[in-house]
């Protein structure tokens, strides 16, 4: 357990912690930890990356159908093009909403005291 004027070494720097309660800090907890296999944070990151990749794939598919409809209009169904565009726009707007909510939640958490 740390005392009120304990010196902690981290990353080559020494700094003193001044606490009002010695229960606030313990020597067994590190704030800068590396992600571990099966960790919920790495799972969330993987899930988030897959979701962004899916949105990107829908945008690329819609763009490809638009280009193909312009170059070969007889081989592309207009309904497929419109559905692809609508799906891409909906997924992008949903992604924007989720990111905005996440940023707003982070800002609220960071301003809590």
C-alpha positions as CSV (number, residue, x, y, z in Angstrom):
1,X,0.0,0.0,0.0
2,X,1.2,3.4,-0.8
3,X,1.7,6.2,1.6
4,X,0.8,9.8,1.0
5,X,4.2,10.8,-0.4
6,X,5.1,7.6,-2.2
7,X,7.5,7.7,-5.2
8,X,6.4,5.6,-8.1
9,X,8.6,4.7,-11.0
10,X,7.0,4.3,-14.4
11,X,8.4,4.4,-18.0
12,X,11.7,6.0,-16.8
13,X,10.1,8.8,-14.9
14,X,9.7,9.3,-11.2
15,X,6.7,11.2,-9.8
16,X,5.1,11.5,-6.4
17,X,1.5,10.8,-5.8
18,X,-0.4,12.9,-3.3
19,X,-3.6,11.2,-2.2
20,X,-6.2,12.1,0.2
21,X,-7.0,8.5,0.9
22,X,-4.4,5.7,0.8
23,X,-7.1,3.3,-0.5
24,X,-7.2,5.2,-3.8
25,X,-4.0,3.6,-5.2
26,X,-2.7,0.1,-4.9
27,X,0.6,-1.2,-6.1
28,X,-1.0,-4.2,-7.9
29,X,-2.9,-2.2,-10.5
30,X,-1.4,-0.8,-13.6
31,X,-3.3,1.8,-15.6
32,X,-1.2,1.1,-18.8
33,X,-1.8,-2.6,-19.4
34,X,-1.3,-4.5,-22.7
35,X,-4.4,-6.1,-24.2
36,X,-4.6,-9.8,-23.5
37,X,-6.1,-12.6,-25.6
38,X,-9.8,-13.0,-25.0
39,X,-10.0,-9.6,-23.2
40,X,-13.3,-7.8,-23.5
41,X,-11.6,-4.7,-24.8
42,X,-9.9,-6.5,-27.6
43,X,-13.2,-8.3,-28.4
44,X,-14.9,-4.9,-28.6
45,X,-12.2,-3.6,-30.9
46,X,-12.5,-6.6,-33.2
47,X,-16.3,-6.2,-33.3
48,X,-16.0,-2.5,-34.0
49,X,-13.5,-3.1,-36.8
50,X,-15.7,-5.7,-38.4
51,X,-18.7,-3.4,-38.3
52,X,-16.7,-0.6,-39.9
53,X,-15.5,-3.0,-42.6
54,X,-19.0,-4.1,-43.2
55,X,-20.2,-0.5,-43.7
56,X,-17.2,0.1,-46.0
57,X,-18.0,-3.0,-48.1
58,X,-21.6,-1.8,-48.5
59,X,-20.4,1.6,-49.7
60,X,-18.0,0.0,-52.2
61,X,-20.7,-2.4,-53.5
62,X,-23.1,0.6,-54.0
63,X,-20.4,2.5,-55.8
64,X,-19.6,-0.5,-58.0
65,X,-23.3,-0.9,-59.0
66,X,-23.6,2.8,-59.8
67,X,-20.6,2.6,-62.1
68,X,-21.8,-0.6,-63.7
69,X,-25.3,0.9,-64.2
70,X,-23.6,3.8,-66.0
71,X,-21.4,1.7,-68.2
72,X,-23.7,-1.3,-68.8
73,X,-27.3,-0.2,-68.1
74,X,-28.9,-3.3,-69.7
75,X,-27.1,-5.7,-67.3
76,X,-27.9,-4.0,-64.0
77,X,-31.4,-3.9,-62.4
78,X,-32.3,-0.4,-61.2
79,X,-34.0,-1.9,-58.1
80,X,-30.7,-3.6,-57.1
81,X,-28.8,-0.3,-57.5
82,X,-31.4,1.7,-55.5
83,X,-31.5,-1.0,-52.7
84,X,-27.8,-1.1,-52.5
85,X,-27.6,2.7,-52.3
86,X,-30.3,2.8,-49.6
87,X,-28.6,0.1,-47.6
88,X,-25.2,1.8,-47.8
89,X,-26.7,5.2,-46.7
90,X,-28.6,3.5,-43.8
91,X,-25.6,1.7,-42.5
92,X,-23.5,4.8,-42.7
93,X,-26.0,6.9,-40.9
94,X,-26.4,4.2,-38.2
95,X,-22.6,4.1,-37.8
96,X,-22.5,7.9,-37.5
97,X,-25.2,7.8,-34.8
98,X,-23.3,5.1,-32.8
99,X,-20.0,7.0,-33.1
100,X,-21.7,10.2,-32.0
101,X,-23.2,8.4,-29.0
102,X,-19.9,6.8,-28.0
103,X,-18.1,10.2,-28.2
104,X,-20.9,11.9,-26.2
105,X,-20.7,9.1,-23.6
106,X,-16.9,9.4,-23.4
107,X,-17.2,13.2,-22.9
108,X,-19.7,12.7,-20.1
109,X,-17.5,10.2,-18.4
110,X,-14.4,12.3,-18.7
111,X,-16.2,15.4,-17.2
112,X,-17.5,13.4,-14.2
113,X,-15.8,14.3,-10.9
